[in-house]
Amino acid sequence: MSQIALPLTRRAGVGPAKIVLGEGNAHVADALLRPAGWPFGTAVLTGPPRSGKSLFAKWFESSGKGDALDNAHQLDEDAVFHRWNRAQEKGRALLIVGGEPPWNIALPDLQSRLGAALQLEIFQPGDALATEMLLSLAAERGLPLAPEAAAYLVPRASRSYLTIEKLVEAIDRLSLERKAPPTLAVWRAALEAVEGPDEPRLL
């Protein structure tokens, strides 16, 4: 497992300052390192919430390898189309970040251009990536979370980037409220706070 350090200033408790790479997203990092091979110099990045799409976009733009258009699925389609045209005119690689796939585009010209681009999708994390993310997010908060915590939490939690982030937030909050280190009782309470008491989990 590896990490991409990002040139960002992070406020405490506001998302990760680095991207942990694993089986769900390493292919995206590899592609962003080599924009010269993108069809028409364009790549479209989609993925689930809190999966690091915006961080990838900032990292790509700061690398000087090209430009990035974040949250393009929330923008006017004509504006996205004009941004694609400008990138073509300048000969600059363009990373266009959408939301969760599928991204349904109504404008035919934009649909055809983005359909011809390199399609990059971030997938939900597997066990190894989820473990690394959980420990990394805890470390960023200064939260003492041992590998045993990840071994307990990961198999019992829903597999999503958002859930992992919420779990760390809940463990941190409960530890502060109880004025106690994050032990098994805190892990269990955090799981219940995030997943709900009726979710089937391993005992």
C-alpha positions as CSV (number, residue, x, y, z in Angstrom):
1,M,0.0,0.0,0.0
2,S,1.3,3.5,-0.8
3,Q,0.2,7.1,-0.4
4,I,0.3,10.2,-2.6
5,A,1.2,13.2,-0.6
6,L,-0.9,16.2,-1.6
7,P,0.1,19.8,-1.6
8,L,-2.9,20.8,0.5
9,T,-3.4,22.7,3.8
10,R,-5.7,20.6,5.9
11,R,-7.8,21.8,8.8
12,A,-8.3,19.3,11.6
13,G,-11.1,16.9,11.0
14,V,-11.8,18.0,7.4
15,G,-11.0,15.0,5.2
16,P,-7.6,13.4,4.3
17,A,-4.6,15.4,3.2
18,K,-3.2,12.4,1.3
19,I,-4.7,9.7,-0.8
20,V,-4.1,6.1,0.2
21,L,-3.6,4.0,-2.8
22,G,-4.8,0.4,-3.1
23,E,-6.8,-1.9,-5.3
24,G,-9.7,0.5,-5.7
25,N,-7.8,3.5,-6.9
26,A,-4.2,2.8,-7.8
27,H,-5.1,2.6,-11.5
28,V,-6.3,6.2,-11.4
29,A,-2.9,7.4,-10.0
30,D,-1.1,5.5,-12.7
31,A,-3.2,7.1,-15.4
32,L,-2.8,10.6,-14.0
33,L,1.0,10.2,-14.2
34,R,0.7,9.6,-18.0
35,P,-1.7,12.1,-19.6
36,A,0.2,12.0,-22.9
37,G,-1.6,8.8,-23.7
38,W,-5.2,10.0,-23.0
39,P,-7.5,10.0,-26.1
40,F,-7.9,13.7,-27.1
41,G,-5.9,14.6,-24.0
42,T,-9.0,14.0,-21.8
43,A,-9.9,11.7,-18.9
44,V,-13.2,11.5,-17.1
45,L,-12.9,10.5,-13.4
46,T,-16.0,9.2,-11.5
47,G,-16.4,7.4,-8.2
48,P,-18.3,7.2,-4.9
49,P,-18.6,10.0,-2.3
50,R,-15.4,10.8,-0.3
51,S,-13.3,8.6,-2.6
52,G,-10.7,11.2,-3.2
53,K,-11.9,12.5,-6.6
54,S,-11.3,16.1,-5.8
55,L,-7.9,15.4,-4.2
56,F,-6.9,13.5,-7.3
57,A,-7.9,16.6,-9.3
58,K,-5.9,19.0,-7.2
59,W,-2.9,16.7,-7.2
60,F,-3.1,16.4,-11.0
61,E,-3.4,20.2,-11.6
62,S,-0.6,21.0,-9.1
63,S,1.7,18.5,-10.8
64,G,1.6,20.7,-13.9
65,K,0.6,17.9,-16.2
66,G,-2.7,19.4,-17.1
67,D,-5.9,21.1,-16.0
68,A,-8.7,19.7,-13.9
69,L,-12.4,20.5,-13.9
70,D,-13.9,19.3,-10.6
71,N,-17.6,18.6,-9.9
72,A,-18.3,18.9,-13.7
73,H,-21.6,16.9,-13.3
74,Q,-22.9,19.9,-11.3
75,L,-22.0,22.5,-13.9
76,D,-23.9,23.6,-17.0
77,E,-23.1,21.2,-19.8
78,D,-22.4,24.0,-22.2
79,A,-19.8,25.4,-19.8
80,V,-18.1,21.9,-19.6
81,F,-18.2,21.6,-23.4
82,H,-16.5,25.0,-23.8
83,R,-13.9,24.1,-21.2
84,W,-13.1,20.9,-23.3
85,N,-12.8,23.1,-26.4
86,R,-10.3,25.5,-24.7
87,A,-8.2,22.6,-23.5
88,Q,-8.1,21.3,-27.1
89,E,-7.1,24.7,-28.4
90,K,-4.3,25.0,-25.8
91,G,-3.1,21.4,-26.2
92,R,-3.5,20.9,-22.5
93,A,-4.5,17.6,-20.9
94,L,-7.9,17.9,-19.1
95,L,-9.1,15.8,-16.2
96,I,-12.9,16.1,-15.9
97,V,-14.3,14.9,-12.5
98,G,-17.9,13.8,-12.3
99,G,-19.9,12.2,-9.5
100,E,-21.0,8.6,-9.2
101,P,-21.3,6.7,-12.4
102,P,-23.3,6.6,-14.6
103,W,-23.0,10.3,-15.5
104,N,-25.9,10.9,-17.8
105,I,-25.1,13.7,-20.2
106,A,-27.9,15.3,-22.3
107,L,-25.8,17.5,-24.6
108,P,-25.0,15.3,-27.6
109,D,-21.7,17.1,-28.4
110,L,-20.5,16.8,-24.9
111,Q,-21.6,13.2,-24.6
112,S,-19.6,12.2,-27.7
113,R,-16.4,14.1,-26.5
114,L,-16.5,12.7,-23.0
115,G,-17.5,9.2,-24.3
116,A,-14.2,9.2,-26.4
117,A,-12.1,10.2,-23.4
118,L,-10.2,7.9,-21.0
119,Q,-12.8,6.6,-18.5
120,L,-11.4,6.3,-14.9
121,E,-13.6,5.0,-12.1
122,I,-12.7,4.8,-8.4
123,F,-14.1,1.6,-6.9
124,Q,-15.1,1.0,-3.3
125,P,-12.2,-0.1,-1.1
126,G,-11.3,-3.8,-0.4
127,D,-10.1,-5.0,2.9
128,A,-6.5,-3.9,2.5
129,L,-7.3,-0.4,1.3
130,A,-10.1,0.1,3.9
131,T,-7.6,-0.9,6.7
132,E,-4.9,1.4,5.5
133,M,-7.3,4.3,5.1
134,L,-8.8,3.8,8.6
135,L,-5.4,3.8,10.2
136,S,-4.2,6.7,8.1
137,L,-7.2,8.9,8.9
138,A,-6.8,8.1,12.6
139,A,-3.1,9.1,12.5
140,E,-4.0,12.4,10.9
141,R,-6.3,13.2,13.8
142,G,-3.7,12.1,16.3
143,L,-6.0,9.2,17.3
144,P,-4.2,6.2,18.7
145,L,-5.7,3.4,16.7
146,A,-3.9,0.0,16.7
147,P,-4.0,-2.5,13.8
148,E,-6.2,-4.6,16.0
149,A,-8.9,-1.9,15.8
150,A,-8.9,-2.1,12.0
151,A,-9.0,-6.0,12.2
152,Y,-12.2,-5.7,14.2
153,L,-13.8,-2.8,12.4
154,V,-13.2,-3.4,8.7
155,P,-15.0,-6.8,8.4
156,R,-18.0,-5.4,10.3
157,A,-18.4,-2.1,8.5
158,S,-20.1,-1.3,5.2
159,R,-17.4,-1.1,2.5
160,S,-17.3,2.5,1.5
161,Y,-15.0,5.5,1.8
162,L,-17.7,7.5,3.5
163,T,-18.3,4.8,6.1
164,I,-14.6,4.6,6.9
165,E,-14.3,8.4,7.4
166,K,-17.4,8.4,9.6
167,L,-16.1,5.5,11.7
168,V,-12.9,7.4,12.5
169,E,-14.9,10.6,13.3
170,A,-17.2,8.6,15.6
171,I,-14.3,6.9,17.4
172,D,-12.5,10.2,17.9
173,R,-15.7,11.9,19.2
174,L,-16.6,9.0,21.6
175,S,-13.1,8.8,22.9
176,L,-13.2,12.5,23.7
177,E,-16.6,12.3,25.3
178,R,-15.7,9.3,27.5
179,K,-12.2,10.7,28.2
180,A,-10.9,7.3,27.4
181,P,-8.6,5.7,24.8
182,P,-10.4,4.0,21.8
183,T,-10.8,0.5,23.2
184,L,-13.2,-2.3,22.1
185,A,-16.2,-0.6,23.8
186,V,-15.5,2.5,21.8
187,W,-15.1,0.6,18.5
188,R,-18.4,-1.1,19.1
189,A,-20.2,2.1,19.9
190,A,-18.7,3.8,16.9
191,L,-20.0,1.0,14.6
192,E,-23.5,1.3,16.1
193,A,-23.4,5.1,15.6
194,V,-22.4,4.8,12.0
195,E,-24.1,1.6,10.9
196,G,-27.1,1.6,13.2
197,P,-28.0,-1.0,15.8
198,D,-30.0,-3.3,13.4
199,E,-27.2,-3.8,10.8
200,P,-26.1,-7.5,10.8
201,R,-22.4,-7.7,11.7
202,L,-19.9,-10.3,12.8
203,L,-19.9,-10.9,16.5
